[in-house]
Amino acid sequence: MLTNIITRKIASFYWIMKKYVKNIYILIFFTFIIVILIWFVYFYFVKLSNYNSYIEPKEYFAFSKGYVYNPDDTVFLTKFCDKNSKIEIRNLLSGEELRVELDYSSSIDYSSYKFNELNCFTHTDCIIPTIPGIYLVILKNRFDEYQFGDIFFVNDNSNQDKVKIKVVLSDYTWIAYNEFGGRSNYKDFVTPNFIKMFTSFYEHRRDNYPLNIFRPNLANSAEIEQWFNDDFEFVNRRNYHCVVSEIPLLKFLYSNYDSYSIEILDCNSFEEYKGERENFLFIFNGHSEYWSDIMIAGLNNLKEMNNILFFSGNNIYRKVKRHNNSLFVVENIIDQKITSNLTGLYYSSDGYMQNSSFKIVSKNHLLFKGIHVDEFGGDWVVSHETDKITINTPTNSLILAKGRDVACDLILVKNNKYYLLNTGSVGSYNGLKDWYFAKFIKNYISLAMEDR
């Protein structure tokens, strides 16, 4: 009898505890779900840029706004350097050197900044260029060693009526490659790893990750340092694709055409372009990879009334949007149809980082007037990244040349009475060292400027 009572008590206790344990499990489960949801919502709405920036112990300087100026504009500098540093500024066209005395008492220590504060520079020095041109800026230490470099451009705005060539820089591409402070479109040292590990939307919501525009650009500086070490020679194998890749064509234009007929625009200026909209030659130079919807719409509106030159490769491949002082990458691969319709070509990784000359296909075309060779451009005119024809290439396109050893197409697209020439290679600037390729580009510019 006693045994039965004990057994019933144990059984009753078991079922009571089982019920409580079950409820505890349910409570723990829902608590876990709520915590995860709160965590997810918090990091979804709180910008991850609030984390501390990642600054290496090096001397830097930065511009306070953009890359393009007019004569007598004030170019503000922000710097992080000691009193033994010195700065050299030289106009690559005129040879003029600007003398600047740095105010070391107001140097900025970036190391304490959070990433989202890197746009908030305090201006510490300024220069006022008076002559148009391309200005190389180099910061050196007390041993006369290279520390940091960048370039800015000054237009001649004395006679806007004579401007017929507009060159659009690829500065949105430079910003996307810039790692200063710990984040580019390719690397992120700012966001803690546990957040990147558990945040499933991390790779798919790049628009939550601002890339500050006004910060020292490490991508440009690294290229300029290599160029500096090569005594400013354009060595083929370097594969420049940021600011240094812009220089050969710009110097070519200034050397062969009246400088007052050329205007340089940055990406933001092209977005906001409200000038005359007919009978210009618009050139997209360097590595024109990162485009905004506004830029895409602008090109679409201009291409039927202007001649276009894409002196680049990997064109219009990634999409960004600009908000205040930051750039947001919103689409890492643009629809092939959009780019092919605009430029005639589209990037693929076939031939990535390989090099080749161009083999001429349409020898009788008027753009080859005075050119009596089968290949041109030299062994590096097709290099780094290259674009090719697609099923969406407009039917009014003509292949003029193809990469001899690397997949790449050089095409001419006819738009009403206007043309779009696309060289399809980031390494196009290398070809200007070849007389025949330079002659080909001159022929196209002559065609573009004819009766304009």
FIVO-43031 format. One line per field, with one value per residue (C-alpha): residue in three letters; y, x, z; residue number from 1. Coordinates in steps of 0.2 Angstrom, whole numbers, plus 5000, padded with zeros to 4 digits. Example, Ala and Ser with C-alpha at 12.3 -4.5 7.8 and 13.67 -1.06 7.14 Angstrom:
resn <- (ALA / SER)
y <- (4978 / 4995)
x <- (5062 / 5068)
z <- (5039 / 5036)
resi <- (1 / 2)
# end
This chain:
resn <- (MET / LEU / THR / ASN / ILE / ILE / THR / ARG / LYS / ILE / ALA / SER / PHE / TYR / TRP / ILE / MET / LYS / LYS / TYR / VAL / LYS / ASN / ILE / TYR / ILE / LEU / ILE / PHE / PHE / THR / PHE / ILE / ILE / VAL / ILE / LEU / ILE / TRP / PHE / VAL / TYR / PHE / TYR / PHE / VAL / LYS / LEU / SER / ASN / TYR / ASN / SER / TYR / ILE / GLU / PRO / LYS / GLU / TYR / PHE / ALA / PHE / SER / LYS / GLY / TYR / VAL / TYR / ASN / PRO / ASP / ASP / THR / VAL / PHE / LEU / THR / LYS / PHE / CYS / ASP / LYS / ASN / SER / LYS / ILE / GLU / ILE / ARG / ASN / LEU / LEU / SER / GLY / GLU / GLU / LEU / ARG / VAL / GLU / LEU / ASP / TYR / SER / SER / SER / ILE / ASP / TYR / SER / SER / TYR / LYS / PHE / ASN / GLU / LEU / ASN / CYS / PHE / THR / HIS / THR / ASP / CYS / ILE / ILE / PRO / THR / ILE / PRO / GLY / ILE / TYR / LEU / VAL / ILE / LEU / LYS / ASN / ARG / PHE / ASP / GLU / TYR / GLN / PHE / GLY / ASP / ILE / PHE / PHE / VAL / ASN / ASP / ASN / SER / ASN / GLN / ASP / LYS / VAL / LYS / ILE / LYS / VAL / VAL / LEU / SER / ASP / TYR / THR / TRP / ILE / ALA / TYR / ASN / GLU / PHE / GLY / GLY / ARG / SER / ASN / TYR / LYS / ASP / PHE / VAL / THR / PRO / ASN / PHE / ILE / LYS / MET / PHE / THR / SER / PHE / TYR / GLU / HIS / ARG / ARG / ASP / ASN / TYR / PRO / LEU / ASN / ILE / PHE / ARG / PRO / ASN / LEU / ALA / ASN / SER / ALA / GLU / ILE / GLU / GLN / TRP / PHE / ASN / ASP / ASP / PHE / GLU / PHE / VAL / ASN / ARG / ARG / ASN / TYR / HIS / CYS / VAL / VAL / SER / GLU / ILE / PRO / LEU / LEU / LYS / PHE / LEU / TYR / SER / ASN / TYR / ASP / SER / TYR / SER / ILE / GLU / ILE / LEU / ASP / CYS / ASN / SER / PHE / GLU / GLU / TYR / LYS / GLY / GLU / ARG / GLU / ASN / PHE / LEU / PHE / ILE / PHE / ASN / GLY / HIS / SER / GLU / TYR / TRP / SER / ASP / ILE / MET / ILE / ALA / GLY / LEU / ASN / ASN / LEU / LYS / GLU / MET / ASN / ASN / ILE / LEU / PHE / PHE / SER / GLY / ASN / ASN / ILE / TYR / ARG / LYS / VAL / LYS / ARG / HIS / ASN / ASN / SER / LEU / PHE / VAL / VAL / GLU / ASN / ILE / ILE / ASP / GLN / LYS / ILE / THR / SER / ASN / LEU / THR / GLY / LEU / TYR / TYR / SER / SER / ASP / GLY / TYR / MET / GLN / ASN / SER / SER / PHE / LYS / ILE / VAL / SER / LYS / ASN / HIS / LEU / LEU / PHE / LYS / GLY / ILE / HIS / VAL / ASP / GLU / PHE / GLY / GLY / ASP / TRP / VAL / VAL / SER / HIS / GLU / THR / ASP / LYS / ILE / THR / ILE / ASN / THR / PRO / THR / ASN / SER / LEU / ILE / LEU / ALA / LYS / GLY / ARG / ASP / VAL / ALA / CYS / ASP / LEU / ILE / LEU / VAL / LYS / ASN / ASN / LYS / TYR / TYR / LEU / LEU / ASN / THR / GLY / SER / VAL / GLY / SER / TYR / ASN / GLY / LEU / LYS / ASP / TRP / TYR / PHE / ALA / LYS / PHE / ILE / LYS / ASN / TYR / ILE / SER / LEU / ALA / MET / GLU / ASP / ARG)
y <- (5000 / 5012 / 5008 / 5012 / 5029 / 5033 / 5028 / 5039 / 5054 / 5051 / 5050 / 5065 / 5075 / 5069 / 5075 / 5092 / 5094 / 5089 / 5102 / 5116 / 5110 / 5111 / 5129 / 5134 / 5127 / 5137 / 5152 / 5151 / 5148 / 5163 / 5174 / 5168 / 5173 / 5190 / 5193 / 5189 / 5200 / 5215 / 5212 / 5211 / 5227 / 5236 / 5233 / 5235 / 5252 / 5258 / 5262 / 5250 / 5265 / 5271 / 5259 / 5266 / 5268 / 5259 / 5270 / 5265 / 5275 / 5285 / 5303 / 5308 / 5323 / 5326 / 5338 / 5346 / 5345 / 5335 / 5335 / 5349 / 5367 / 5384 / 5396 / 5406 / 5394 / 5390 / 5372 / 5367 / 5354 / 5343 / 5334 / 5322 / 5325 / 5332 / 5347 / 5339 / 5335 / 5345 / 5347 / 5348 / 5354 / 5355 / 5358 / 5343 / 5354 / 5370 / 5364 / 5378 / 5374 / 5381 / 5386 / 5380 / 5382 / 5370 / 5375 / 5361 / 5367 / 5362 / 5345 / 5332 / 5316 / 5304 / 5289 / 5294 / 5296 / 5285 / 5279 / 5290 / 5305 / 5305 / 5317 / 5330 / 5337 / 5353 / 5363 / 5367 / 5374 / 5381 / 5385 / 5395 / 5389 / 5403 / 5393 / 5379 / 5361 / 5345 / 5347 / 5333 / 5335 / 5325 / 5325 / 5320 / 5317 / 5324 / 5312 / 5318 / 5301 / 5299 / 5299 / 5303 / 5309 / 5315 / 5325 / 5339 / 5347 / 5366 / 5370 / 5386 / 5394 / 5410 / 5406 / 5393 / 5396 / 5387 / 5371 / 5357 / 5342 / 5337 / 5323 / 5314 / 5308 / 5291 / 5297 / 5287 / 5272 / 5279 / 5281 / 5263 / 5257 / 5268 / 5259 / 5274 / 5272 / 5253 / 5252 / 5251 / 5241 / 5227 / 5227 / 5230 / 5231 / 5242 / 5231 / 5218 / 5200 / 5193 / 5205 / 5201 / 5182 / 5183 / 5196 / 5188 / 5204 / 5210 / 5206 / 5211 / 5228 / 5237 / 5253 / 5253 / 5255 / 5273 / 5276 / 5293 / 5304 / 5317 / 5307 / 5303 / 5291 / 5277 / 5269 / 5285 / 5288 / 5270 / 5273 / 5290 / 5282 / 5269 / 5282 / 5293 / 5278 / 5276 / 5294 / 5297 / 5285 / 5275 / 5257 / 5245 / 5231 / 5243 / 5242 / 5258 / 5260 / 5274 / 5292 / 5289 / 5280 / 5297 / 5307 / 5300 / 5305 / 5321 / 5326 / 5320 / 5331 / 5346 / 5343 / 5341 / 5352 / 5370 / 5368 / 5380 / 5368 / 5355 / 5354 / 5341 / 5335 / 5324 / 5312 / 5323 / 5337 / 5325 / 5321 / 5339 / 5344 / 5358 / 5365 / 5365 / 5347 / 5346 / 5345 / 5340 / 5326 / 5318 / 5307 / 5294 / 5291 / 5280 / 5266 / 5271 / 5257 / 5265 / 5274 / 5281 / 5280 / 5299 / 5297 / 5283 / 5293 / 5308 / 5298 / 5290 / 5308 / 5314 / 5300 / 5305 / 5323 / 5321 / 5311 / 5299 / 5291 / 5277 / 5277 / 5263 / 5246 / 5238 / 5252 / 5255 / 5239 / 5244 / 5256 / 5268 / 5283 / 5298 / 5305 / 5321 / 5317 / 5298 / 5285 / 5270 / 5254 / 5249 / 5236 / 5226 / 5220 / 5231 / 5222 / 5218 / 5225 / 5242 / 5244 / 5235 / 5247 / 5262 / 5258 / 5243 / 5232 / 5223 / 5217 / 5199 / 5192 / 5183 / 5189 / 5197 / 5205 / 5198 / 5210 / 5211 / 5223 / 5226 / 5217 / 5229 / 5221 / 5235 / 5242 / 5252 / 5262 / 5281 / 5280 / 5271 / 5284 / 5285 / 5269 / 5255 / 5241 / 5226 / 5228 / 5244 / 5250 / 5240 / 5225 / 5233 / 5243 / 5228 / 5225 / 5224 / 5222 / 5222 / 5223 / 5213 / 5213 / 5204 / 5199 / 5216 / 5226 / 5238 / 5232 / 5249 / 5244 / 5240 / 5231 / 5240 / 5230 / 5215 / 5210 / 5199 / 5187 / 5194 / 5195 / 5213 / 5222 / 5240 / 5246 / 5261 / 5264 / 5276 / 5286 / 5297 / 5308 / 5305 / 5292 / 5282 / 5274 / 5262 / 5255 / 5242 / 5241 / 5249 / 5249 / 5260 / 5274 / 5263 / 5263 / 5282 / 5278 / 5269 / 5282 / 5272 / 5271 / 5289 / 5293 / 5283 / 5292 / 5309 / 5303 / 5300 / 5317 / 5325 / 5316 / 5321 / 5339 / 5340 / 5354 / 5357)
x <- (5000 / 5014 / 5023 / 5008 / 5006 / 5025 / 5024 / 5009 / 5017 / 5033 / 5022 / 5012 / 5028 / 5035 / 5021 / 5020 / 5039 / 5037 / 5024 / 5035 / 5051 / 5041 / 5035 / 5053 / 5059 / 5045 / 5049 / 5068 / 5064 / 5053 / 5065 / 5079 / 5069 / 5064 / 5083 / 5088 / 5074 / 5080 / 5098 / 5093 / 5082 / 5095 / 5110 / 5098 / 5093 / 5109 / 5123 / 5138 / 5148 / 5147 / 5161 / 5179 / 5189 / 5204 / 5219 / 5237 / 5251 / 5256 / 5256 / 5241 / 5233 / 5216 / 5206 / 5191 / 5180 / 5181 / 5195 / 5189 / 5192 / 5193 / 5207 / 5207 / 5196 / 5202 / 5208 / 5207 / 5219 / 5216 / 5232 / 5239 / 5257 / 5271 / 5282 / 5295 / 5284 / 5283 / 5272 / 5276 / 5263 / 5267 / 5257 / 5260 / 5256 / 5265 / 5278 / 5273 / 5276 / 5265 / 5274 / 5264 / 5269 / 5260 / 5252 / 5258 / 5249 / 5232 / 5236 / 5222 / 5224 / 5212 / 5216 / 5202 / 5189 / 5174 / 5172 / 5156 / 5166 / 5179 / 5170 / 5170 / 5187 / 5193 / 5202 / 5220 / 5228 / 5223 / 5231 / 5224 / 5230 / 5229 / 5234 / 5223 / 5231 / 5234 / 5241 / 5251 / 5252 / 5265 / 5268 / 5285 / 5294 / 5310 / 5320 / 5312 / 5303 / 5286 / 5271 / 5255 / 5250 / 5235 / 5230 / 5217 / 5212 / 5209 / 5199 / 5201 / 5184 / 5189 / 5179 / 5166 / 5160 / 5175 / 5173 / 5169 / 5177 / 5171 / 5181 / 5172 / 5184 / 5180 / 5181 / 5167 / 5178 / 5192 / 5181 / 5175 / 5193 / 5198 / 5202 / 5206 / 5198 / 5195 / 5182 / 5180 / 5168 / 5180 / 5187 / 5179 / 5190 / 5177 / 5163 / 5166 / 5168 / 5154 / 5142 / 5148 / 5147 / 5129 / 5121 / 5114 / 5110 / 5128 / 5133 / 5117 / 5114 / 5129 / 5118 / 5119 / 5138 / 5143 / 5160 / 5165 / 5169 / 5181 / 5194 / 5212 / 5212 / 5224 / 5220 / 5226 / 5240 / 5247 / 5246 / 5255 / 5269 / 5272 / 5272 / 5284 / 5296 / 5296 / 5301 / 5283 / 5285 / 5270 / 5277 / 5266 / 5265 / 5259 / 5240 / 5235 / 5216 / 5213 / 5219 / 5235 / 5226 / 5217 / 5233 / 5240 / 5224 / 5222 / 5240 / 5237 / 5222 / 5230 / 5246 / 5236 / 5221 / 5219 / 5217 / 5203 / 5192 / 5193 / 5183 / 5185 / 5170 / 5170 / 5155 / 5145 / 5147 / 5141 / 5126 / 5122 / 5126 / 5114 / 5125 / 5122 / 5117 / 5122 / 5138 / 5151 / 5163 / 5160 / 5175 / 5174 / 5192 / 5202 / 5191 / 5173 / 5166 / 5155 / 5140 / 5124 / 5106 / 5108 / 5124 / 5116 / 5101 / 5112 / 5122 / 5106 / 5100 / 5116 / 5122 / 5109 / 5115 / 5134 / 5149 / 5155 / 5172 / 5174 / 5193 / 5191 / 5186 / 5174 / 5163 / 5146 / 5148 / 5143 / 5129 / 5131 / 5121 / 5127 / 5120 / 5127 / 5146 / 5145 / 5144 / 5133 / 5136 / 5118 / 5121 / 5137 / 5133 / 5123 / 5111 / 5121 / 5107 / 5108 / 5127 / 5127 / 5113 / 5123 / 5141 / 5139 / 5150 / 5150 / 5164 / 5168 / 5183 / 5189 / 5207 / 5208 / 5225 / 5232 / 5238 / 5238 / 5238 / 5223 / 5221 / 5213 / 5197 / 5189 / 5205 / 5195 / 5186 / 5189 / 5196 / 5211 / 5215 / 5234 / 5236 / 5244 / 5247 / 5238 / 5240 / 5241 / 5242 / 5257 / 5256 / 5247 / 5233 / 5222 / 5225 / 5219 / 5200 / 5191 / 5174 / 5166 / 5151 / 5135 / 5118 / 5112 / 5125 / 5116 / 5114 / 5121 / 5138 / 5154 / 5169 / 5184 / 5197 / 5199 / 5212 / 5225 / 5228 / 5215 / 5196 / 5192 / 5182 / 5184 / 5168 / 5160 / 5141 / 5131 / 5118 / 5109 / 5123 / 5134 / 5146 / 5151 / 5168 / 5172 / 5190 / 5184 / 5200 / 5206 / 5223 / 5218 / 5230 / 5245 / 5241 / 5244 / 5263 / 5260 / 5260 / 5246 / 5234 / 5237 / 5233 / 5217 / 5211 / 5215 / 5205 / 5190 / 5192 / 5193 / 5177 / 5168 / 5173 / 5169 / 5156 / 5154)
z <- (5000 / 5005 / 4989 / 4978 / 4987 / 4984 / 4966 / 4963 / 4972 / 4961 / 4945 / 4950 / 4953 / 4937 / 4926 / 4936 / 4933 / 4915 / 4912 / 4920 / 4911 / 4894 / 4899 / 4903 / 4887 / 4878 / 4887 / 4884 / 4865 / 4863 / 4874 / 4862 / 4847 / 4854 / 4858 / 4841 / 4833 / 4844 / 4840 / 4821 / 4821 / 4831 / 4819 / 4804 / 4809 / 4818 / 4805 / 4807 / 4803 / 4821 / 4825 / 4827 / 4811 / 4808 / 4805 / 4802 / 4809 / 4794 / 4789 / 4778 / 4771 / 4762 / 4751 / 4759 / 4743 / 4727 / 4714 / 4701 / 4704 / 4694 / 4695 / 4711 / 4720 / 4738 / 4739 / 4758 / 4765 / 4780 / 4787 / 4799 / 4800 / 4811 / 4810 / 4800 / 4785 / 4769 / 4755 / 4736 / 4723 / 4705 / 4689 / 4678 / 4662 / 4666 / 4678 / 4690 / 4708 / 4722 / 4738 / 4754 / 4772 / 4782 / 4799 / 4810 / 4825 / 4818 / 4812 / 4814 / 4823 / 4813 / 4825 / 4837 / 4824 / 4821 / 4803 / 4800 / 4806 / 4793 / 4782 / 4796 / 4793 / 4800 / 4787 / 4792 / 4777 / 4760 / 4743 / 4729 / 4711 / 4698 / 4683 / 4675 / 4674 / 4683 / 4700 / 4708 / 4727 / 4737 / 4756 / 4762 / 4778 / 4785 / 4775 / 4759 / 4757 / 4750 / 4762 / 4753 / 4737 / 4727 / 4712 / 4709 / 4692 / 4688 / 4673 / 4662 / 4664 / 4655 / 4639 / 4641 / 4624 / 4617 / 4628 / 4616 / 4625 / 4642 / 4652 / 4666 / 4679 / 4687 / 4705 / 4711 / 4707 / 4717 / 4732 / 4731 / 4731 / 4746 / 4762 / 4773 / 4790 / 4787 / 4774 / 4755 / 4744 / 4745 / 4763 / 4780 / 4795 / 4804 / 4807 / 4821 / 4814 / 4825 / 4817 / 4800 / 4804 / 4811 / 4800 / 4785 / 4776 / 4777 / 4760 / 4752 / 4760 / 4755 / 4755 / 4774 / 4773 / 4768 / 4760 / 4765 / 4751 / 4759 / 4767 / 4762 / 4747 / 4749 / 4732 / 4723 / 4735 / 4732 / 4713 / 4714 / 4725 / 4712 / 4699 / 4709 / 4712 / 4693 / 4690 / 4684 / 4669 / 4664 / 4666 / 4656 / 4669 / 4683 / 4678 / 4685 / 4687 / 4699 / 4697 / 4688 / 4674 / 4670 / 4667 / 4650 / 4640 / 4649 / 4645 / 4627 / 4625 / 4632 / 4621 / 4605 / 4607 / 4614 / 4633 / 4634 / 4624 / 4638 / 4653 / 4667 / 4677 / 4692 / 4694 / 4705 / 4692 / 4679 / 4689 / 4692 / 4674 / 4667 / 4654 / 4635 / 4630 / 4611 / 4600 / 4613 / 4615 / 4632 / 4637 / 4651 / 4656 / 4668 / 4675 / 4674 / 4684 / 4697 / 4691 / 4699 / 4692 / 4689 / 4679 / 4669 / 4665 / 4660 / 4648 / 4640 / 4637 / 4630 / 4619 / 4605 / 4604 / 4607 / 4603 / 4617 / 4620 / 4633 / 4635 / 4648 / 4653 / 4666 / 4662 / 4671 / 4681 / 4699 / 4705 / 4718 / 4726 / 4734 / 4749 / 4757 / 4759 / 4757 / 4743 / 4745 / 4734 / 4730 / 4716 / 4714 / 4697 / 4685 / 4673 / 4657 / 4646 / 4654 / 4651 / 4634 / 4627 / 4634 / 4629 / 4617 / 4628 / 4645 / 4657 / 4660 / 4669 / 4653 / 4651 / 4668 / 4672 / 4655 / 4641 / 4623 / 4608 / 4597 / 4580 / 4568 / 4560 / 4550 / 4541 / 4528 / 4541 / 4540 / 4558 / 4552 / 4539 / 4539 / 4549 / 4538 / 4551 / 4556 / 4575 / 4586 / 4604 / 4610 / 4621 / 4635 / 4627 / 4631 / 4649 / 4667 / 4664 / 4647 / 4640 / 4626 / 4615 / 4621 / 4615 / 4620 / 4610 / 4598 / 4580 / 4575 / 4582 / 4572 / 4578 / 4573 / 4583 / 4594 / 4607 / 4599 / 4614 / 4626 / 4624 / 4621 / 4608 / 4602 / 4594 / 4586 / 4589 / 4577 / 4586 / 4573 / 4567 / 4582 / 4587 / 4603 / 4603 / 4616 / 4618 / 4630 / 4641 / 4657 / 4650 / 4635 / 4642 / 4638 / 4620 / 4618 / 4618 / 4601 / 4587 / 4577 / 4592 / 4596 / 4578 / 4579 / 4594 / 4585 / 4570 / 4581 / 4590 / 4573 / 4568 / 4584 / 4582 / 4564 / 4561 / 4579)
resi <- (1 / 2 / 3 / 4 / 5 / 6 / 7 / 8 / 9 / 10 / 11 / 12 / 13 / 14 / 15 / 16 / 17 / 18 / 19 / 20 / 21 / 22 / 23 / 24 / 25 / 26 / 27 / 28 / 29 / 30 / 31 / 32 / 33 / 34 / 35 / 36 / 37 / 38 / 39 / 40 / 41 / 42 / 43 / 44 / 45 / 46 / 47 / 48 / 49 / 50 / 51 / 52 / 53 / 54 / 55 / 56 / 57 / 58 / 59 / 60 / 61 / 62 / 63 / 64 / 65 / 66 / 67 / 68 / 69 / 70 / 71 / 72 / 73 / 74 / 75 / 76 / 77 / 78 / 79 / 80 / 81 / 82 / 83 / 84 / 85 / 86 / 87 / 88 / 89 / 90 / 91 / 92 / 93 / 94 / 95 / 96 / 97 / 98 / 99 / 100 / 101 / 102 / 103 / 104 / 105 / 106 / 107 / 108 / 109 / 110 / 111 / 112 / 113 / 114 / 115 / 116 / 117 / 118 / 119 / 120 / 121 / 122 / 123 / 124 / 125 / 126 / 127 / 128 / 129 / 130 / 131 / 132 / 133 / 134 / 135 / 136 / 137 / 138 / 139 / 140 / 141 / 142 / 143 / 144 / 145 / 146 / 147 / 148 / 149 / 150 / 151 / 152 / 153 / 154 / 155 / 156 / 157 / 158 / 159 / 160 / 161 / 162 / 163 / 164 / 165 / 166 / 167 / 168 / 169 / 170 / 171 / 172 / 173 / 174 / 175 / 176 / 177 / 178 / 179 / 180 / 181 / 182 / 183 / 184 / 185 / 186 / 187 / 188 / 189 / 190 / 191 / 192 / 193 / 194 / 195 / 196 / 197 / 198 / 199 / 200 / 201 / 202 / 203 / 204 / 205 / 206 / 207 / 208 / 209 / 210 / 211 / 212 / 213 / 214 / 215 / 216 / 217 / 218 / 219 / 220 / 221 / 222 / 223 / 224 / 225 / 226 / 227 / 228 / 229 / 230 / 231 / 232 / 233 / 234 / 235 / 236 / 237 / 238 / 239 / 240 / 241 / 242 / 243 / 244 / 245 / 246 / 247 / 248 / 249 / 250 / 251 / 252 / 253 / 254 / 255 / 256 / 257 / 258 / 259 / 260 / 261 / 262 / 263 / 264 / 265 / 266 / 267 / 268 / 269 / 270 / 271 / 272 / 273 / 274 / 275 / 276 / 277 / 278 / 279 / 280 / 281 / 282 / 283 / 284 / 285 / 286 / 287 / 288 / 289 / 290 / 291 / 292 / 293 / 294 / 295 / 296 / 297 / 298 / 299 / 300 / 301 / 302 / 303 / 304 / 305 / 306 / 307 / 308 / 309 / 310 / 311 / 312 / 313 / 314 / 315 / 316 / 317 / 318 / 319 / 320 / 321 / 322 / 323 / 324 / 325 / 326 / 327 / 328 / 329 / 330 / 331 / 332 / 333 / 334 / 335 / 336 / 337 / 338 / 339 / 340 / 341 / 342 / 343 / 344 / 345 / 346 / 347 / 348 / 349 / 350 / 351 / 352 / 353 / 354 / 355 / 356 / 357 / 358 / 359 / 360 / 361 / 362 / 363 / 364 / 365 / 366 / 367 / 368 / 369 / 370 / 371 / 372 / 373 / 374 / 375 / 376 / 377 / 378 / 379 / 380 / 381 / 382 / 383 / 384 / 385 / 386 / 387 / 388 / 389 / 390 / 391 / 392 / 393 / 394 / 395 / 396 / 397 / 398 / 399 / 400 / 401 / 402 / 403 / 404 / 405 / 406 / 407 / 408 / 409 / 410 / 411 / 412 / 413 / 414 / 415 / 416 / 417 / 418 / 419 / 420 / 421 / 422 / 423 / 424 / 425 / 426 / 427 / 428 / 429 / 430 / 431 / 432 / 433 / 434 / 435 / 436 / 437 / 438 / 439 / 440 / 441 / 442 / 443 / 444 / 445 / 446 / 447 / 448 / 449 / 450 / 451 / 452)
# end
